[in-house]
Amino acid sequence: MSESDMNKPTKTNLERLDAMTDDMIDTSDIPLLTDKFFTTAKWRMPEPTVKVTVEVEPEVVEWFRAQGDNYERYLAAALRIYAQAHQVPEMAKAG
């Protein structure tokens, strides 16, 4: 990841999104939540976190900090996504 990649502005029209009201959002493709959903739903509490020290490039941490006060949560989410994407399927482990 180069420093120039980290400094590219988003192509998303954030002002347009911010101006949208709930009524303007098309939710027609989202299925309704039925009683069956709520009967089988399970309450899940997040796992407790573990503090670690990791060395990363300055521009990476600067980018995450620029995302706001929750930058540590965003960094943890990025690490989780990466780890999930690189998990070895159980069948491959057994082979």
C-alpha positions in Angstrom: 0.0 0.0 0.0 1.6 3.3 -1.0 1.2 6.6 0.6 -0.6 8.0 -2.5 -3.3 5.2 -2.1 -3.9 6.3 1.5 -4.5 10.0 0.5 -6.9 9.4 -2.4 -10.3 11.1 -1.7 -13.4 9.0 -1.7 -15.5 9.1 -4.9 -18.7 8.7 -2.8 -20.9 11.8 -2.7 -21.0 12.1 1.1 -23.0 15.3 1.0 -25.8 13.6 -1.0 -25.9 10.7 1.4 -25.9 13.0 4.4 -28.8 15.0 3.0 -31.0 11.8 2.5 -33.9 11.2 4.8 -35.0 7.7 5.8 -38.0 8.1 3.4 -35.6 8.6 0.5 -33.8 5.3 1.0 -35.2 2.4 -1.1 -35.6 -0.5 1.3 -37.9 -2.6 -1.0 -35.4 -5.4 -1.4 -35.0 -5.9 2.4 -37.2 -8.7 3.6 -39.6 -8.0 6.5 -38.7 -9.2 9.9 -41.4 -11.8 10.9 -42.3 -13.2 14.2 -40.3 -16.4 13.2 -37.2 -14.3 12.9 -37.6 -12.9 16.4 -38.4 -16.3 17.9 -35.2 -17.9 16.5 -33.0 -14.8 16.9 -30.1 -15.1 19.4 -28.7 -12.3 21.5 -24.9 -12.2 21.0 -22.6 -10.1 23.1 -19.2 -9.1 21.6 -16.2 -11.0 22.8 -14.0 -9.0 25.2 -11.1 -7.3 23.4 -7.4 -7.9 23.9 -4.9 -5.1 23.9 -1.9 -5.6 21.7 1.0 -3.6 20.4 1.5 -3.7 16.6 4.0 -1.7 14.5 2.5 -0.2 11.4 3.5 2.4 8.9 2.8 6.0 9.9 0.6 6.7 6.9 -1.6 3.7 7.8 -2.2 4.8 11.4 -2.7 8.4 10.2 -5.4 7.2 7.8 -7.3 5.3 10.5 -7.0 8.2 12.9 -8.4 10.5 10.2 -11.6 8.3 10.2 -12.6 9.7 13.6 -12.7 8.9 17.2 -13.5 5.2 16.6 -10.4 4.6 14.6 -9.3 1.7 16.8 -12.6 -0.1 16.2 -12.2 0.4 12.4 -8.6 -0.9 12.6 -9.9 -4.0 14.5 -12.7 -4.5 12.0 -10.2 -4.3 9.1 -8.0 -6.9 10.8 -11.0 -9.2 11.4 -12.1 -8.9 7.7 -8.5 -9.8 6.6 -8.3 -12.7 9.0 -11.7 -14.1 7.9 -10.8 -13.8 4.2 -7.6 -15.7 4.8 -8.9 -18.6 6.9 -8.2 -22.1 5.7 -11.4 -24.0 5.3 -11.8 -27.0 7.7 -11.8 -29.5 4.8 -8.4 -28.2 3.6 -6.9 -28.6 7.1 -8.1 -32.2 7.4 -6.6 -33.2 3.9 
